[in-house]
């Protein structure tokens, strides 16, 4: 495998732009963390990585930004940064992503939320883009995309993707379907994942309520919030997903390594 392609959408946050260069928004996050993170997921057997950033900068006029100058400044800055040595090209384009130019193999990091995710590991346009490109049907295209929220850098660096030595991409959204969580169109797969975590927390709260006859937060002098926040539930859920566990086991709180310690805390009268 010679080259792997990484594509981003919605990288530029013009509301935080300064001197025509958005150094505080998603671009700042990409340069300082996400670029290295996603390149590290690409196996070392893949010798070359090309990265393309697409964003039409729709609010440029509102903030008196010149798109061409902004693009030049970003591309100049990208050249000055030190990234993975396998990167052969990294460039920003001040326009919407043209799906007809999609290279293979690839990973699309969709921060603009241009896609919805459906059964059969197929992808469709989100409502806004569906009306713009009605003639382009995505369901027959082998698109590999993950949705990450633009304002959650912690989530963006979690185990969301697996890439094989031959460039085959498996995403957390693929694994949500394999586990039985996707039965219809999913508009926000991050929300679906957080709903799973919420269900697990509700079950843990139910056990706490029975053992302690109440649920007191840390602010109220109790320990529940502190104990729950110490559990890396979303990381453990993602781990189970990529280990091909099914819905029933993922939702079963007794299947997690933390359960024995949690049970001990429930029996400990010093925790209230």
N, C-alpha and C positions, 0 to 999 in steps of 0.2 A: 504494500500500500504506500503510494508515493506522497499524496497530499490529502489532508483533511480540511474541511471548510467550516468556519464558524461565522454565523451571521447574527447580527443583533438588530432589533427594531426598537425605536423609542429611546435612544440613548441620551438625547439632549434635553436638558431641563432649562429652557430659556428663562424661566422665572427666577432662576438663580444665577443667571449669566453675569459676568463681570468683565468689562473691557473686551466684550465680544467672545470671550472664552468661558464656557460654563464649567468652572473649576470646582464647583461645590456639589453639583447634582450627580446624576448617574454616570456622567463622564468621569468625574473624579473617582467614583467608586470603581469603575472599570479599570482605570489606569492603576489604582493603588491596590486592588484586590482581585476583582473578578477575572481580569485577563489571565493572570497567573493561575488562578484557581481552575478555570475551564481548560486552559492549556495542559495543566497537570493531569487532567482526566484522560487526555489523548495519549494512548500508549506510546512508549518511546520507539516502538517498531515503526511508527508512522513518522517519517523524517521531515515532512513539510506541513506547515499550517498557514492557511490564508484566512484572514479575518476581514469581513466587510460590515460596516455599520450604516444602516439606513434610517434616516429620520427627515421628514419634510420640513421640520422646524416651523410648524403651522402658526406659531405666535410671534414669529420674527418681526413682522411689521409692527405689532402692538408694542414691542419692546425696542423698536428702532434698531433692529439688528440687520446687518447686511449678510444674507445667506452665503454669498460667495466668499466674502471676507471671513465669515465664521468658519466655513469649511476649510479654507486655507490655513487658518490658525490652528484648527484641530489637527489637521493632517501634519502640519509642521511640528506640533507638540507630540503627536504619536511617534514621529521619527526620532524625537529626542529622548524618548523614554526607553528604559531597558526592560525587555520582556523575554519570554522563552526564546532561546536561540533558534528554535525550529520555525519561527514565524518568518515567512518569506515576503508577505505583503499584509499590511493592515491599513485600511483606508476608510474614511468617512465620506458618505454621499448624502448631500442635502435633498433627498427625494424619497418617495415611498418605495418600498421594496417591490421589485418586479419579479413575481413568482416564476415567470417564464425564463428568468436567468438563473434559476436555482441550480447550483452545482452539486455533484455527488462525489463522495459521501459528505454529509453535512450535519450540523446541529444548528437549529435556529433558536436563539435566546430571545423570546418574544416578550419585550417589556411594554410594547405598545398595545398588546392584547388584540392582535389582528385575527387570531384564530379561535375557533371553538373545537372541542374534542369529542369525538363520537365513538360508538361501539365499532369493533372491527379495526381498532387502531387507525381510524381515518380522521381527517381534519377538514373542517369547513371554515368559511369566513365568519367572523363575528358580524353582528347585525350591521354595523357601520360599513364594513368593507363588502358585505354581501350585496348591498345596494349599489356599490361603486363598480363591482366586477361580477355582474350576474352571469356573464358568459363563461367565466373561468370556474370550472368544477374541480375542486381539490380532492374529492373523495377517491379518485383513481390515481392520485399522485403519491408516491412513497415519501411523504414529508416527515421529517423528524424534528419536532419542536417541543420546547418546554416553555410554560408560562411562569414567569417570576414577577412578583409585584415590584414596582419601581422603588417603593419606599421601605423595603425589607431586606437589607443587605445580609442579615444573619441567615435568613431562609435561603438566599441565593447561593450560599456557600455550603449548603448541606448536600447529602448524597442524593442528587436528583437525576444523575445520568451515569450509565455505564457504556463505555466504548470498547469494542473488541479490537484486536490487533489488525483485523481486516477492515476496520472502519464501520462495523455495524453498530448502530446506536440503539440502546434500550433506555427509555425514560421512566421517571416515576409515574407518569401518566399511563404508560403501557402497563406498568406493574399494578396500578390501581384497577385497571380492567381485568388483568389476569387473576387478581384476587377476588373479583366479583363485586367491586364497588361501583363500576360504571355500567349503568343499564340504559342510559339515555344520553342525550347531548349534555355535555358538561361545559358550562360557560366559564367557570372559574375553578380549575383543578386544585389550586392552592386552598380555596375555601373548602373543597371536598376533603382534602387532607386534614385541615384544621378541624373539620366536623368529626372526623374519626378520633382525633386527640380529645376533643370535647366529650365525646361519648365515654371514652376511657376515664377521663377525669370525673365525670358524673358517677360512674360506677365506683370509683375510689371514694368519692364523697359520700356515697350511700353507705359504704362499709364504715367510714369514719363516723357518720351520724349514728349508726347502730351501736358502735363501740363506745362512743363518748356521749351519746344522748344529745349531741348538738354538733354544729360545725362553727367553730370560732375562727375568724381570720386572724392573721398576725396583728393587725391594727386593733382588734378587739381583745388582745391578750392571749389569743390561741396560737396554735402551731400549724394549722392546716395549710395555709398559704405557703408557709416556709417549707413544709415537707413536700408539697406538690411541686413547687417551683424547682426543687432540687432534683426532680426526676426528669431525665432527658427523653420524655415520651415521644416527641416527634422524631427524634433520631432513631429510637427503637422501632417505631412503626415503619420508618423507611428501611431500616435494616431487615425487618421481617418481609417487607414487600419484595426487596431484591433477593431474598432467600426463598422466594416463591411460596410464602405462606398464604393461606387463604383467609377470607373475611372472618370466618368464625374464630380462628386462632388469634388473629390480629386484635379483635375486639375482646378477647378473653383475658382479663387482667391477671389471671393466675398463670398465664403462659410467659409472663415477663420475669426477668431475673430480679427485679426490685420487689417482687411480691412478698417474698419471705421476710425481708427487712420491714416492709410496710406493715405486714401482719404483726411483727414484733412491736412496732410503734403503736399499733392499735391497742395492744395489751398493756402498754407501758403507761401507768397513771401519771407520770410526769409530763406527758403530752396531753394537752387539753384542746 
